[in-house]
Amino acid sequence: MQSSGQMVVASRLSDGRVVFLGTGAQWVEDLQLGALARHKDEGEALLQSARKAEAANQVVEAYLITVETIAGKRRATDWRESIRACGPTVRTDLLTHTS
């Protein structure tokens, strides 16, 4: 069974990680744990909550994305968001730090 909805995605200011707005206005790193809006008004309510987190300098660039649920697993429908949801596209263990 396939269904769709919307979620809020943003970048966390403390570490730059991609995060999703979860229940109770908490930010989570796992797409599967984000709050899912099934109707337009629910999506707008999630976005308003995210705007408060932006004003509090917790996250930046919060916006709604479309996700679909197939066989109980969520995935972003947009290619860019699918990549962002999976984490960094570089091996962070190979990064060098210079001072």
C-alpha positions as CSV (number, residue, x, y, z in Angstrom):
1,M,0.0,0.0,0.0
2,Q,1.3,3.4,-0.9
3,S,0.4,6.7,0.7
4,S,1.8,10.2,0.7
5,G,2.1,13.2,2.9
6,Q,4.4,16.1,3.8
7,M,7.2,16.6,6.4
8,V,9.3,19.5,7.4
9,V,13.0,19.3,6.7
10,A,15.7,21.8,7.8
11,S,19.4,22.1,8.6
12,R,20.4,22.1,12.3
13,L,22.5,25.2,13.1
14,S,24.7,23.5,15.8
15,D,26.2,20.9,13.4
16,G,24.7,21.4,9.9
17,R,22.9,18.0,9.9
18,V,19.7,17.5,8.0
19,V,16.8,17.1,10.4
20,F,13.1,16.5,10.3
21,L,10.5,18.0,12.5
22,G,9.1,15.3,14.8
23,T,6.3,15.2,17.3
24,G,6.4,17.6,20.1
25,A,8.4,20.1,18.0
26,Q,11.5,17.9,18.4
27,W,14.1,17.7,15.6
28,V,15.1,14.1,14.5
29,E,17.7,12.9,12.1
30,D,15.7,9.9,10.9
31,L,13.1,10.5,8.2
32,Q,11.1,7.6,9.6
33,L,10.6,9.4,12.9
34,G,9.5,12.8,11.5
35,A,5.9,14.0,11.9
36,L,3.8,13.3,8.8
37,A,1.1,15.7,7.7
38,R,-1.6,14.1,5.6
39,H,-3.6,17.3,4.9
40,K,-2.5,20.8,3.8
41,D,-3.5,22.4,7.1
42,E,-1.5,19.9,9.0
43,G,1.5,20.7,6.8
44,E,1.1,24.4,7.4
45,A,0.9,23.8,11.2
46,L,4.2,21.8,11.1
47,L,5.8,24.6,9.1
48,Q,4.6,27.2,11.6
49,S,6.2,25.2,14.4
50,A,9.4,25.0,12.3
51,R,9.4,28.8,11.9
52,K,9.5,29.1,15.7
53,A,12.6,26.9,15.8
54,E,14.2,29.1,13.1
55,A,13.5,32.2,15.2
56,A,15.1,30.5,18.1
57,N,18.2,29.7,16.0
58,Q,17.8,26.0,16.2
59,V,17.5,25.3,12.5
60,V,17.7,27.2,9.2
61,E,15.9,26.8,5.8
62,A,12.9,24.8,7.0
63,Y,10.5,23.8,4.3
64,L,7.9,21.1,3.4
65,I,8.8,18.1,1.4
66,T,6.6,15.4,0.0
67,V,7.1,11.8,1.2
68,E,5.6,8.6,0.3
69,T,5.1,5.5,2.4
70,I,5.5,2.2,0.7
71,A,5.3,-1.0,2.7
72,G,5.7,0.9,5.9
73,K,8.9,2.8,4.9
74,R,8.9,6.5,4.1
75,R,11.0,8.0,1.4
76,A,11.2,11.5,0.0
77,T,9.7,11.8,-3.5
78,D,12.2,14.5,-4.7
79,W,15.6,13.2,-5.7
80,R,17.5,16.0,-3.8
81,E,15.6,15.3,-0.6
82,S,16.2,11.5,-1.0
83,I,19.9,12.2,-1.0
84,R,19.7,14.6,2.0
85,A,17.6,12.1,4.0
86,C,20.4,9.5,3.6
87,G,23.1,11.6,5.2
88,P,26.4,13.0,3.9
89,T,27.5,11.9,0.4
90,V,31.1,12.0,1.3
91,R,33.1,9.8,3.7
92,T,33.4,11.9,6.7
93,D,36.0,9.5,8.2
94,L,38.4,10.6,5.4
95,L,38.2,14.4,6.0
96,T,41.4,16.1,7.0
97,H,41.4,19.0,9.4
98,T,43.9,21.8,9.2
99,S,44.5,24.5,11.8
